[in-house]
Amino acid sequence: MTSLSNKTYWLIGASDGIGYSLAKKMDELGASLVISSRNREGLEQLGNSLKNNARIVTCDVTDLDSVSTAFSSIGNIDGLVYMAGYYAPMYTHDWNHDEVLKIADTNFMGALRVLGVCLPDFIKRNEGHIVIVGSLAGFTGLQGAIGYGASKAALMHLSENLSADLYRTNVKVQLFNPGFVKTKLTLKNKFFMPFIISTEKAAIIIANGMLGSKRVINFPWFFSLVFRIGRILPKKYLIFGKR
């Protein structure tokens, strides 16, 4: 794929953060967007800032009925971008049952619900584009990332499963794993975040990557090496904050 022009993408998690900036970048590249989240006000603000008309469809990824209703109202799409995410810093010693389940339900189970309604149509038509946004945190266990790291690791594995099953088809699967990105979620962190980038920069990397054929893109590239190598390093080398 060399262009997003005349392609319809359902972007879930578009009302703020990376999703908000990615919608703007995809709009610049000519994509026709269906933008979703639970926050209609944020979606309307985004829609008003886009050059092309975007359809606004509210959707709660933690509710299968909401996901199914949203998809039914959209019609045929060429691609799906799953950006919905939730994060709360949490150590094992401070386990919060409700927060852990909310993280897992939004980041991973939500993706399963959305894929469950989109995939049959992609497979039937033998075409489509699935974009999943994970995190470098999925590579290895980190301090204060109970729930979040595991949910992102699950997304990474899910992407591998999809690629393995669909590699002989025309359904393209891509996974993007960003490091620290300046959003309202990372503002919750009280520690220094190395190589942190803006949502605009992350959006450019993802949008440009969507035009290529690379299945997995980890960024920032050098910082991603720390996480990949971190799988075999003692955990003391991957402590960004102190409890």
C-alpha positions in Angstrom: 0.0 0.0 0.0 1.4 3.4 -1.0 -1.5 5.6 -0.2 -4.4 5.9 2.2 -6.5 7.9 -0.3 -10.0 6.5 -0.8 -9.5 4.0 2.0 -11.9 3.9 4.9 -10.4 3.2 8.3 -12.2 2.7 11.6 -9.9 4.3 14.2 -10.8 3.3 17.8 -9.4 5.4 20.6 -9.4 8.6 18.6 -10.6 11.2 21.1 -7.2 12.0 22.6 -3.6 11.0 22.8 -1.9 9.2 19.9 -5.2 8.3 18.4 -6.2 12.0 18.1 -2.9 12.9 16.4 -3.0 9.8 14.2 -6.5 10.7 12.9 -5.2 14.1 11.8 -2.2 12.5 10.0 -4.3 9.9 8.3 -6.8 12.6 7.3 -3.9 14.5 5.7 -2.9 11.4 3.8 -6.4 11.2 2.3 -8.0 8.5 4.4 -11.8 8.4 5.0 -12.2 8.0 8.8 -14.7 6.5 11.1 -13.6 7.8 14.6 -14.7 6.1 17.8 -14.3 6.2 21.5 -16.6 6.7 24.5 -15.9 10.4 24.6 -18.3 12.0 22.0 -17.2 15.5 22.8 -13.6 14.7 22.1 -14.6 13.0 18.8 -16.6 16.0 17.7 -13.7 18.3 18.5 -11.5 16.1 16.4 -14.0 15.8 13.6 -14.2 19.6 13.3 -10.4 19.8 12.9 -10.2 17.4 10.0 -10.1 18.4 6.4 -12.3 15.5 5.2 -15.6 14.6 6.7 -15.3 11.9 9.4 -18.1 9.7 10.7 -18.4 9.8 14.5 -19.5 6.6 16.1 -19.3 6.3 19.9 -18.2 2.9 21.1 -17.3 1.3 24.4 -14.8 -1.5 23.7 -15.5 -3.1 27.1 -19.1 -3.8 26.0 -19.6 -6.3 23.1 -23.1 -5.0 22.4 -21.7 -1.5 21.9 -18.9 -2.8 19.6 -21.4 -4.8 17.5 -23.8 -1.9 17.2 -21.0 0.4 16.2 -19.7 -1.9 13.6 -23.2 -2.6 12.2 -23.7 1.2 11.7 -20.4 1.7 9.8 -20.7 -0.7 6.9 -17.7 -1.9 4.9 -14.2 -0.6 6.0 -10.8 -1.1 4.4 -8.9 -1.1 7.7 -9.0 -1.1 11.5 -6.7 0.8 13.8 -7.0 -0.3 17.5 -5.8 2.5 19.7 -8.1 2.2 22.7 -6.0 2.0 25.9 -6.0 2.6 29.6 -3.1 2.9 32.1 -2.7 3.3 35.8 0.7 3.0 37.5 0.5 0.1 39.9 2.9 -2.1 41.9 2.1 -5.6 43.0 2.1 -4.4 46.6 -0.7 -1.9 45.8 -2.9 -4.2 43.7 -6.2 -2.6 42.8 -8.6 -5.2 41.5 -10.9 -2.9 39.6 -8.0 -1.0 37.9 -6.2 -4.1 36.8 -9.3 -5.5 35.2 -10.1 -2.2 33.5 -6.6 -2.1 32.0 -6.9 -5.7 30.7 -10.4 -5.2 29.5 -9.7 -2.0 27.6 -6.2 -2.9 26.2 -6.6 -6.6 25.3 -10.2 -7.8 25.7 -11.5 -4.8 23.8 -9.2 -5.7 20.9 -10.7 -9.2 20.9 -14.2 -7.8 20.8 -13.5 -5.5 17.9 -11.5 -8.0 15.9 -14.3 -10.5 16.4 -16.8 -8.3 14.5 -14.3 -7.0 11.8 -12.3 -10.1 10.9 -15.1 -12.2 9.3 -15.7 -9.5 6.7 -12.0 -9.0 6.0 -11.6 -12.8 5.6 -14.7 -13.1 3.4 -13.5 -10.3 1.1 -9.8 -11.4 1.3 -8.7 -7.9 1.9 -8.2 -5.5 4.8 -5.7 -3.8 7.1 -5.4 -4.5 10.8 -3.3 -2.1 12.8 -2.7 -2.8 16.5 -0.9 -0.4 18.8 0.9 -2.1 21.6 3.8 -0.8 23.7 7.5 -1.5 24.3 6.3 -2.4 27.9 5.0 -5.6 26.4 8.6 -6.9 25.9 9.5 -7.5 29.5 8.2 -7.0 33.1 8.7 -3.6 34.5 8.2 -2.0 37.9 4.8 -0.4 38.5 3.2 -1.9 35.4 0.9 -4.6 36.8 -1.9 -5.1 34.3 -0.6 -2.8 31.7 2.6 -4.6 30.6 0.7 -8.0 30.5 -2.1 -6.5 28.4 0.4 -5.1 25.9 2.3 -8.4 25.8 -1.0 -10.1 25.0 -1.6 -7.7 22.1 1.9 -8.5 20.8 1.2 -12.2 20.9 -2.3 -11.7 19.3 -0.7 -9.8 16.4 1.7 -12.7 15.9 -1.2 -15.2 15.9 -3.1 -13.1 13.3 -0.1 -12.8 11.1 0.5 -16.5 11.2 -3.0 -17.3 10.2 -3.4 -14.6 7.6 0.0 -14.6 5.9 -1.4 -16.3 2.8 -4.3 -13.8 2.5 -4.6 -10.2 1.4 -5.3 -9.1 5.0 -2.4 -7.1 6.2 -1.6 -7.1 9.9 0.8 -4.6 11.6 1.9 -4.0 15.2 3.3 -0.7 16.4 5.1 -0.7 19.8 5.8 2.9 21.0 7.9 3.8 24.0 7.0 6.7 26.2 4.7 9.2 24.5 3.5 12.4 26.1 -0.2 11.9 26.8 -2.5 12.3 29.7 -1.8 8.7 30.7 2.0 9.0 30.9 1.5 12.2 32.9 0.5 9.8 35.7 4.2 8.6 35.9 6.3 10.3 38.5 9.6 9.1 37.1 11.9 10.3 34.3 10.8 8.9 31.0 13.7 8.6 28.6 13.3 9.2 24.9 9.7 10.5 25.4 8.2 11.8 22.2 5.1 13.8 21.3 1.8 12.3 20.0 2.4 14.1 16.7 5.8 12.3 16.3 4.3 8.9 17.2 1.5 9.5 14.7 3.9 10.3 11.9 5.8 7.1 12.6 2.6 5.0 12.7 1.0 6.6 9.6 4.2 6.2 7.5 4.6 2.7 8.7 1.1 1.9 7.6 2.1 2.7 4.1 4.9 0.1 4.2 5.0 -3.6 4.5 6.9 -4.0 7.8 4.9 -6.2 10.1 6.3 -4.9 13.4 7.6 -1.4 14.1 9.2 -0.6 17.5 10.0 3.0 18.3 12.0 4.9 19.2 14.4 2.4 17.6 17.3 2.7 20.0 15.1 2.7 23.1 13.4 -0.4 21.8 16.7 -2.2 22.0 16.8 -1.7 25.7 13.5 -3.5 26.1 14.3 -6.3 23.7 17.6 -6.9 25.3 15.9 -6.4 28.7 14.4 -9.8 28.3 17.7 -11.3 29.3 19.0 -8.6 31.6 18.7 -8.5 35.4 15.6 -6.4 36.3 17.6 -3.8 38.1 18.6 -2.4 34.7 15.0 -1.7 33.7 13.9 0.3 36.7 12.8 3.7 35.6 11.2 4.8 38.8 11.4 4.0 42.5 8.7 2.6 44.7 
